[in-house]
Amino acid sequence: MAITVKKNYQNTTVRVPRHIYDRAKTVIERFKVSSFNEFVVQAIEEKVHRLTEAEIDAAFAQMAHDENYQRSSLKLANEFLKSDWEAFNSGATHEPRNTSALPAKTRSRRHI
């Protein structure tokens, strides 16, 4: 038995400059988008996604200037310093031991 999900839609009216509308219609026809509505919804989703990502990136960029974050980050790094050093010195590796099985470019980069 298939479960149907009812989508919640909101009708709205959008005024679009004629030259943008004409360009959009051309793209819709060329790429065989099912409808102008689908094209507009996808464009809005993409823009919202980009703005959200930019907002997140900006928040992370602020961390570079946040003294409290810098202090807690250094404290956390220092707490793992000993175990990180032990792991480094244990010789554990995730790289293949037989480097001849690697492509030539990869082998040459490993010796730099």
DSSP file (Angstrom, degrees, kcal/mol; ACC not computed):
  #  RESIDUE AA STRUCTURE BP1 BP2  ACC     N-H-->O    O-->H-N    N-H-->O    O-->H-N    TCO  KAPPA ALPHA  PHI   PSI    X-CA   Y-CA   Z-CA
    1    1 A M              0   0    0      0, 0.0     2,-0.3     0, 0.0     0, 0.0   0.000 360.0 360.0 360.0 122.5    0.0    0.0    0.0
    2    2 A A        -     0   0    0      1,-0.0     2,-0.6     0, 0.0     0, 0.0  -0.549 360.0-137.3 -80.1 138.5    1.6    3.3   -1.1
    3    3 A I        -     0   0    0     -2,-0.3     2,-0.4     2,-0.0    -1,-0.0  -0.842  17.1-150.4 -95.0 126.1    1.6    6.2    1.3
    4    4 A T        -     0   0    0     -2,-0.6     2,-0.6     2,-0.0     0, 0.0  -0.812   1.5-149.6 -99.4 138.0    0.7    9.4   -0.3
    5    5 A V        -     0   0    0     -2,-0.4     2,-0.6     2,-0.0    -2,-0.0  -0.920  11.0-141.0-107.8 120.5    2.2   12.6    1.0
    6    6 A K        -     0   0    0     -2,-0.6     2,-0.3     1,-0.0    -2,-0.0  -0.700  17.2-142.4 -82.9 121.7    0.0   15.7    0.6
    7    7 A K        -     0   0    0     -2,-0.6     2,-0.7     1,-0.0    -1,-0.0  -0.634   8.5-133.5 -85.0 142.0    2.1   18.7   -0.3
    8    8 A N        -     0   0    0     -2,-0.3     2,-0.3     2,-0.0    -1,-0.0  -0.852  28.9-172.5 -96.8 118.3    1.1   22.0    1.2
    9    9 A Y        -     0   0    0     -2,-0.7     2,-0.5     2,-0.0     0, 0.0  -0.802  16.7-156.3-113.2 153.0    1.1   24.7   -1.4
   10   10 A Q        -     0   0    0     -2,-0.3     2,-0.2     2,-0.0    -2,-0.0  -0.985  16.6-141.1-126.0 119.1    0.7   28.5   -1.2
   11   11 A N        +     0   0    0     -2,-0.5     2,-0.3     2,-0.0    -2,-0.0  -0.554  30.5 164.8 -76.4 144.3   -0.5   30.3   -4.2
   12   12 A T        -     0   0    0     -2,-0.2     2,-0.5     2,-0.0    -2,-0.0  -0.976  33.9-123.4-152.4 162.1    1.1   33.7   -4.9
   13   13 A T        -     0   0    0     -2,-0.3     2,-0.5     2,-0.0    -2,-0.0  -0.940  24.5-167.8-112.2 133.3    1.4   36.2   -7.7
   14   14 A V        -     0   0    0     -2,-0.5     2,-0.6     2,-0.0    -2,-0.0  -0.978  12.9-147.8-124.1 130.0    4.8   37.2   -8.9
   15   15 A R        -     0   0    0     -2,-0.5    -2,-0.0     0, 0.0     3,-0.0  -0.864  22.2-173.8 -95.3 124.2    5.6   40.2  -11.1
   16   16 A V        -     0   0    0     -2,-0.6     5,-0.1     2,-0.0    -2,-0.0  -0.955  31.8-105.9-120.8 134.0    8.6   39.4  -13.3
   17   17 A P    >>  -     0   0    0      0, 0.0     4,-2.3     0, 0.0     3,-0.7  -0.328  35.1-120.3 -55.5 140.1   10.3   41.8  -15.7
   18   18 A R  H 3> S+     0   0    0      1,-0.3     4,-2.8     2,-0.2     5,-0.2   0.856 109.9  54.0 -56.2 -41.3    9.4   40.9  -19.2
   19   19 A H  H 3> S+     0   0    0      1,-0.2     4,-1.9     2,-0.2    -1,-0.3   0.858 110.7  46.7 -66.1 -33.0   13.0   40.2  -20.4
   20   20 A I  H <> S+     0   0    0     -3,-0.7     4,-2.7     2,-0.2    -1,-0.2   0.907 111.8  51.0 -72.1 -41.6   13.5   37.8  -17.5
   21   21 A Y  H  X S+     0   0    0     -4,-2.3     4,-2.7     2,-0.2    -2,-0.2   0.938 111.1  48.4 -59.0 -47.5   10.2   36.0  -18.2
   22   22 A D  H  X S+     0   0    0     -4,-2.8     4,-1.9     1,-0.2    -1,-0.2   0.903 112.5  48.1 -62.2 -41.8   11.1   35.6  -21.9
   23   23 A R  H  X S+     0   0    0     -4,-1.9     4,-2.3    -5,-0.2    -1,-0.2   0.907 111.7  50.4 -65.2 -40.6   14.6   34.3  -21.0
   24   24 A A  H  X S+     0   0    0     -4,-2.7     4,-2.9     1,-0.2    -2,-0.2   0.925 109.0  50.8 -63.1 -44.6   13.1   31.8  -18.5
   25   25 A K  H  X S+     0   0    0     -4,-2.7     4,-2.2     1,-0.2    -1,-0.2   0.890 109.7  51.3 -60.8 -38.9   10.5   30.6  -21.0
   26   26 A T  H  X S+     0   0    0     -4,-1.9     4,-2.6     2,-0.2    -1,-0.2   0.929 112.1  45.9 -63.1 -45.3   13.3   30.0  -23.5
   27   27 A V  H  X S+     0   0    0     -4,-2.3     4,-2.8     2,-0.2     6,-0.2   0.907 110.6  53.8 -64.3 -42.0   15.3   28.0  -21.0
   28   28 A I  H  <>S+     0   0    0     -4,-2.9     5,-1.9     1,-0.2     4,-0.4   0.912 113.0  43.1 -59.3 -44.3   12.2   26.0  -20.0
   29   29 A E  H ><5S+     0   0    0     -4,-2.2     3,-0.6     3,-0.2    -1,-0.2   0.917 114.8  49.6 -68.0 -43.5   11.6   25.0  -23.6
   30   30 A R  H 3<5S+     0   0    0     -4,-2.6    -2,-0.2     1,-0.2    -1,-0.2   0.902 120.4  34.4 -64.5 -42.2   15.3   24.3  -24.3
   31   31 A F  T 3<5S-     0   0    0     -4,-2.8    -1,-0.2    -5,-0.2    -2,-0.2   0.311 107.0-122.9 -99.2   8.6   15.8   22.1  -21.2
   32   32 A K  T < 5 -     0   0    0     -3,-0.6     2,-0.2    -4,-0.4    -3,-0.2   0.876  39.6-179.5  54.4  45.4   12.3   20.6  -21.3
   33   33 A V      < -     0   0    0     -5,-1.9    -1,-0.2    -6,-0.2     3,-0.1  -0.548  33.8-123.4 -70.7 142.5   11.3   21.7  -17.8
   34   34 A S  S    S-     0   0    0     -2,-0.2     2,-0.3     1,-0.1    -1,-0.1   0.822  78.6  -9.7 -65.2 -31.7    7.8   20.5  -17.1
   35   35 A S     >  -     0   0    0      1,-0.1     4,-2.0    -7,-0.0    -1,-0.1  -0.996  58.6-112.7-161.1 160.8    6.4   24.0  -16.3
   36   36 A F  H  > S+     0   0    0     -2,-0.3     4,-2.5     1,-0.2     5,-0.2   0.890 118.5  55.5 -61.4 -39.4    7.1   27.6  -15.5
   37   37 A N  H  > S+     0   0    0      1,-0.2     4,-2.7     2,-0.2     5,-0.2   0.926 106.5  48.9 -60.5 -46.4    5.9   27.0  -12.0
   38   38 A E  H  > S+     0   0    0      1,-0.2     4,-2.6     2,-0.2    -1,-0.2   0.912 111.1  51.4 -60.4 -41.8    8.4   24.1  -11.5
   39   39 A F  H  X S+     0   0    0     -4,-2.0     4,-2.2     2,-0.2    -2,-0.2   0.918 111.6  46.2 -60.8 -45.5   11.2   26.3  -12.9
   40   40 A V  H  X S+     0   0    0     -4,-2.5     4,-2.5     2,-0.2    -2,-0.2   0.914 112.4  50.1 -65.7 -43.5   10.3   29.2  -10.5
   41   41 A V  H  X S+     0   0    0     -4,-2.7     4,-2.7     1,-0.2    -2,-0.2   0.930 112.0  47.7 -61.5 -45.4   10.1   26.8   -7.5
   42   42 A Q  H  X S+     0   0    0     -4,-2.6     4,-2.5     1,-0.2    -1,-0.2   0.891 111.2  51.3 -62.9 -39.3   13.4   25.3   -8.3
   43   43 A A  H  X S+     0   0    0     -4,-2.2     4,-2.3     2,-0.2    -1,-0.2   0.910 111.7  46.8 -64.5 -41.9   15.0   28.7   -8.7
   44   44 A I  H  X S+     0   0    0     -4,-2.5     4,-2.8     2,-0.2     5,-0.2   0.923 111.6  50.9 -65.9 -43.6   13.7   29.8   -5.3
   45   45 A E  H  X S+     0   0    0     -4,-2.7     4,-2.4     1,-0.2    -2,-0.2   0.919 111.3  48.6 -58.9 -43.6   14.8   26.6   -3.6
   46   46 A E  H  X S+     0   0    0     -4,-2.5     4,-2.5     2,-0.2    -1,-0.2   0.916 112.5  47.5 -63.8 -43.5   18.3   27.1   -5.1
   47   47 A K  H  X S+     0   0    0     -4,-2.3     4,-2.5     2,-0.2     5,-0.2   0.912 112.0  49.5 -65.1 -42.9   18.5   30.7   -4.0
   48   48 A V  H  X S+     0   0    0     -4,-2.8     4,-2.4     1,-0.2    -1,-0.2   0.913 111.4  50.2 -62.0 -42.3   17.3   29.9   -0.5
   49   49 A H  H  X S+     0   0    0     -4,-2.4     4,-2.6    -5,-0.2    -2,-0.2   0.931 111.3  47.8 -61.7 -46.3   19.9   27.1   -0.3
   50   50 A R  H  X S+     0   0    0     -4,-2.5     4,-2.4     1,-0.2    -2,-0.2   0.906 113.2  47.7 -62.8 -42.0   22.7   29.4   -1.4
   51   51 A L  H  X S+     0   0    0     -4,-2.5     4,-2.1     2,-0.2    -1,-0.2   0.896 112.3  49.6 -66.4 -39.5   21.7   32.2    1.1
   52   52 A T  H  X S+     0   0    0     -4,-2.4     4,-2.2    -5,-0.2    -2,-0.2   0.924 111.7  48.3 -64.1 -44.7   21.4   29.7    3.9
   53   53 A E  H  X S+     0   0    0     -4,-2.6     4,-2.8     1,-0.2    -2,-0.2   0.902 110.8  51.4 -62.1 -41.2   24.9   28.2    3.1
   54   54 A A  H  X S+     0   0    0     -4,-2.4     4,-2.3     1,-0.2    -1,-0.2   0.882 108.8  51.4 -63.5 -37.9   26.3   31.8    2.9
   55   55 A E  H  X S+     0   0    0     -4,-2.1     4,-1.9     2,-0.2    -1,-0.2   0.910 111.5  46.7 -65.1 -42.0   24.8   32.5    6.3
   56   56 A I  H  X S+     0   0    0     -4,-2.2     4,-2.2     2,-0.2    -2,-0.2   0.919 111.8  51.0 -65.4 -43.9   26.4   29.4    7.8
   57   57 A D  H  X S+     0   0    0     -4,-2.8     4,-2.3     1,-0.2    -2,-0.2   0.897 108.9  51.6 -60.3 -40.3   29.8   30.2    6.2
   58   58 A A  H  X S+     0   0    0     -4,-2.3     4,-1.7     2,-0.2    -1,-0.2   0.888 108.0  52.0 -64.7 -38.4   29.6   33.7    7.6
   59   59 A A  H  X S+     0   0    0     -4,-1.9     4,-0.8     1,-0.2    -1,-0.2   0.911 111.0  47.2 -64.7 -41.3   29.0   32.3   11.1
   60   60 A F  H >X S+     0   0    0     -4,-2.2     3,-0.7     1,-0.2     4,-0.5   0.877 108.0  56.2 -66.3 -36.3   32.0   30.0   10.8
   61   61 A A  H >< S+     0   0    0     -4,-2.3     3,-1.2     1,-0.2     4,-0.3   0.862 100.9  58.5 -63.2 -34.5   34.1   32.9    9.5
   62   62 A Q  H >< S+     0   0    0     -4,-1.7     3,-1.7     1,-0.3     4,-0.4   0.785  91.0  71.1 -64.6 -26.2   33.2   34.8   12.7
   63   63 A M  H X< S+     0   0    0     -4,-0.8     3,-0.8    -3,-0.7    -1,-0.3   0.793  86.2  66.2 -61.4 -27.0   34.7   31.9   14.7
   64   64 A A  T << S+     0   0    0     -3,-1.2    -1,-0.3    -4,-0.5    -2,-0.2   0.743 109.2  37.5 -66.0 -21.8   38.1   33.1   13.5
   65   65 A H  T <  S+     0   0    0     -3,-1.7     2,-0.8    -4,-0.3    -1,-0.2   0.354  90.4 105.6-110.0   3.2   37.7   36.3   15.5
   66   66 A D    <>  -     0   0    0     -3,-0.8     4,-2.5    -4,-0.4     5,-0.2  -0.761  50.9-165.9 -91.7 108.7   35.9   34.8   18.6
   67   67 A E  H  > S+     0   0    0     -2,-0.8     4,-2.5     1,-0.2     5,-0.2   0.877  87.9  53.1 -63.5 -38.8   38.3   34.7   21.5
   68   68 A N  H  > S+     0   0    0      2,-0.2     4,-2.4     1,-0.2    -1,-0.2   0.921 111.2  46.7 -61.8 -43.8   36.1   32.4   23.5
   69   69 A Y  H  > S+     0   0    0      2,-0.2     4,-2.7     1,-0.2    -2,-0.2   0.922 111.5  51.4 -63.8 -43.4   35.9   29.9   20.7
   70   70 A Q  H  X S+     0   0    0     -4,-2.5     4,-2.4     1,-0.2    -2,-0.2   0.916 111.2  48.0 -60.5 -43.5   39.7   30.1   20.1
   71   71 A R  H  X S+     0   0    0     -4,-2.5     4,-2.4     1,-0.2    -1,-0.2   0.942 114.5  44.6 -63.0 -47.3   40.4   29.4   23.8
   72   72 A S  H  X S+     0   0    0     -4,-2.4     4,-2.4     1,-0.2    -2,-0.2   0.862 112.2  53.2 -68.0 -33.4   38.0   26.5   23.9
   73   73 A S  H  X S+     0   0    0     -4,-2.7     4,-2.4    -5,-0.2    -1,-0.2   0.926 111.0  45.8 -65.4 -44.8   39.4   25.1   20.6
   74   74 A L  H  X S+     0   0    0     -4,-2.4     4,-2.5     2,-0.2    -2,-0.2   0.891 111.9  52.3 -64.3 -39.3   43.0   25.3   21.9
   75   75 A K  H  X S+     0   0    0     -4,-2.4     4,-1.8     2,-0.2    -2,-0.2   0.929 111.2  46.6 -62.1 -45.0   41.9   23.6   25.2
   76   76 A L  H  X S+     0   0    0     -4,-2.4     4,-1.2     1,-0.2    -2,-0.2   0.910 111.7  50.8 -64.4 -42.3   40.2   20.8   23.3
   77   77 A A  H  < S+     0   0    0     -4,-2.4     4,-0.5     1,-0.2     3,-0.4   0.901 109.5  51.1 -62.0 -40.8   43.2   20.3   21.0
   78   78 A N  H >< S+     0   0    0     -4,-2.5     3,-0.7     1,-0.2     4,-0.5   0.846 104.0  58.3 -65.4 -33.8   45.5   20.2   24.0
   79   79 A E  H 3< S+     0   0    0     -4,-1.8     4,-0.3     1,-0.2    -1,-0.2   0.818 113.4  38.8 -65.3 -29.2   43.3   17.5   25.7
   80   80 A F  T 3X S+     0   0    0     -4,-1.2     4,-2.7    -3,-0.4     5,-0.3   0.402  88.8  98.7 -99.7   2.0   43.8   15.3   22.6
   81   81 A L  H <> S+     0   0    0     -3,-0.7     4,-2.3    -4,-0.5     5,-0.2   0.913  84.1  45.7 -57.2 -47.9   47.5   16.2   22.1
   82   82 A K  H  > S+     0   0    0     -4,-0.5     4,-2.4     1,-0.2    -1,-0.2   0.939 115.7  44.6 -64.6 -48.1   48.9   13.1   23.9
   83   83 A S  H  > S+     0   0    0     -4,-0.3     4,-2.3     1,-0.2    -1,-0.2   0.873 113.1  51.9 -67.3 -35.0   46.5   10.6   22.2
   84   84 A D  H  X S+     0   0    0     -4,-2.7     4,-2.3     2,-0.2    -1,-0.2   0.917 110.9  48.1 -64.4 -42.1   47.1   12.2   18.8
   85   85 A W  H  X S+     0   0    0     -4,-2.3     4,-2.4    -5,-0.3    -2,-0.2   0.899 111.1  50.6 -65.1 -40.6   50.8   11.9   19.3
   86   86 A E  H  X S+     0   0    0     -4,-2.4     4,-1.1     2,-0.2    -1,-0.2   0.907 111.3  48.1 -63.6 -41.8   50.5    8.3   20.3
   87   87 A A  H  <>S+     0   0    0     -4,-2.3     5,-0.6     1,-0.2     4,-0.4   0.897 111.5  50.8 -65.2 -39.5   48.4    7.5   17.3
   88   88 A F  H ><5S+     0   0    0     -4,-2.3     3,-0.8     1,-0.2    -2,-0.2   0.910 114.0  43.7 -63.3 -43.0   50.9    9.3   15.0
   89   89 A N  H 3<5S+     0   0    0     -4,-2.4    -1,-0.2     1,-0.2    -2,-0.2   0.612  94.4  79.4 -79.6 -12.5   53.9    7.3   16.5
   90   90 A S  T 3<5S-     0   0    0     -4,-1.1    -1,-0.2    -3,-0.3    -2,-0.2   0.672  98.8-126.4 -72.0 -14.0   52.1    4.0   16.5
   91   91 A G  T < 5 +     0   0    0     -3,-0.8     2,-0.1    -4,-0.4    -3,-0.1   0.492  54.7 154.3  83.2   1.1   52.8    3.6   12.8
   92   92 A A      < +     0   0    0     -5,-0.6     2,-0.3     2,-0.0    -1,-0.3  -0.438  17.5 175.6 -64.5 133.6   49.2    3.0   12.0
   93   93 A T        -     0   0    0     -2,-0.1     4,-0.1    -3,-0.1    -5,-0.0  -0.985  37.8-156.6-141.3 150.9   48.4    4.0    8.5
   94   94 A H  S    S+     0   0    0     -2,-0.3    -1,-0.1     2,-0.1    -2,-0.0   0.331  70.3 100.0-104.1   3.9   45.4    3.9    6.2
   95   95 A E  S    S-     0   0    0      1,-0.1    -2,-0.1     2,-0.0     2,-0.1  -0.627  84.8-100.1 -90.3 149.5   47.6    4.0    3.1
   96   96 A P        -     0   0    0      0, 0.0    -1,-0.1     0, 0.0    -2,-0.1  -0.422  21.7-144.5 -66.8 142.2   48.5    0.9    1.1
   97   97 A R  S    S+     0   0    0      1,-0.2     2,-1.3    -2,-0.1     3,-0.1   0.832  88.4  70.8 -76.3 -32.8   51.9   -0.5    1.9
   98   98 A N    >   +     0   0    0      1,-0.2     3,-1.4     2,-0.1    -1,-0.2  -0.696  61.3 178.2 -88.5  93.7   52.6   -1.7   -1.7
   99   99 A T  G >  S+     0   0    0     -2,-1.3     3,-1.6     1,-0.3    -1,-0.2   0.668  70.2  75.3 -73.2 -15.3   53.0    1.7   -3.5
  100  100 A S  G 3  S+     0   0    0      1,-0.3    -1,-0.3    -3,-0.1    -2,-0.1   0.729  88.2  62.4 -68.2 -18.2   53.7    0.0   -6.8
  101  101 A A  G <  S+     0   0    0     -3,-1.4    -1,-0.3     2,-0.1    -2,-0.2   0.600  89.7  89.6 -79.4 -10.3   49.9   -0.7   -7.0
  102  102 A L  S <  S-     0   0    0     -3,-1.6     5,-0.0    -4,-0.2    -3,-0.0  -0.524  92.6 -94.7 -85.2 153.4   49.3    3.0   -7.0
  103  103 A P     >  -     0   0    0      0, 0.0     4,-2.4     0, 0.0     3,-0.3  -0.286  39.5-109.3 -60.7 154.7   49.1    5.1  -10.2
  104  104 A A  H  > S+     0   0    0      1,-0.2     4,-2.6     2,-0.2     5,-0.2   0.870 117.7  54.1 -56.6 -41.8   52.3    6.8  -11.1
  105  105 A K  H  > S+     0   0    0      1,-0.2     4,-1.8     2,-0.2    -1,-0.2   0.914 110.4  46.6 -60.8 -42.1   51.1   10.3  -10.3
  106  106 A T  H  > S+     0   0    0     -3,-0.3     4,-1.6     2,-0.2    -2,-0.2   0.915 111.6  51.0 -66.7 -43.0   50.1    9.1   -6.8
  107  107 A R  H  X S+     0   0    0     -4,-2.4     4,-0.7     1,-0.2    -2,-0.2   0.916 110.5  49.1 -60.4 -43.0   53.4    7.4   -6.2
  108  108 A S  H >< S+     0   0    0     -4,-2.6     3,-0.6     1,-0.2    -1,-0.2   0.859 109.2  52.2 -69.0 -33.6   55.4   10.4   -7.3
  109  109 A R  H >< S+     0   0    0     -4,-1.8     3,-1.2     1,-0.2    -1,-0.2   0.819 101.8  60.8 -68.7 -30.7   53.4   12.7   -5.0
  110  110 A R  H 3< S+     0   0    0     -4,-1.6    -1,-0.2     1,-0.2    -2,-0.2   0.733 102.3  52.5 -69.9 -20.8   54.0   10.5   -2.0
  111  111 A H  T <<        0   0    0     -4,-0.7    -1,-0.2    -3,-0.6    -2,-0.2   0.364 360.0 360.0 -98.6   6.1   57.8   11.0   -2.3
  112  112 A I    <         0   0    0     -3,-1.2    -1,-0.2    -4,-0.1    -2,-0.1   0.461 360.0 360.0 -80.6 360.0   57.6   14.8   -2.3
